[in-house]
Amino acid sequence: MAYKVTSTPGFRPTQHTRARLGRFTRLTNAFSKKMENHCHAIALQFVYYNFAKIHKTLRVITPAMEAGLTKDVMTIEEIVRLAE
């Protein structure tokens, strides 16, 4: 039996990140010239994605809640307080 090899699972997370963060493309005003700012923007995106965004496949919880890292959905205000 022949198996079809695909690279789709590897590219999907990076495509999602590029679509959400204009800092990855030089064609926008949000492009980061400093690596430190770029890293902070990526970190904020991942915190939001995993701790604040409710995913359709998980119904009413976040990936962090599914993994047992937290019991509540974080608000934007809480994420900002963490960044300060």
Sequence and secondary structure as in RCSB ss.txt:
>XXXX:A:sequence
MAYKVTSTPGFRPTQHTRARLGRFTRLTNAFSKKMENHCHAIALQFVYYNFAKIHKTLRVITPAMEAGLTKDVMT
IEEIVRLAE
>XXXX:A:secstr
       HHHHHHHHHHHHH GGG TTSTT  SSHHHHHHHHHHHHHIIIII   GGGSS  HHHHTTS SS   
HHHHHHHH 
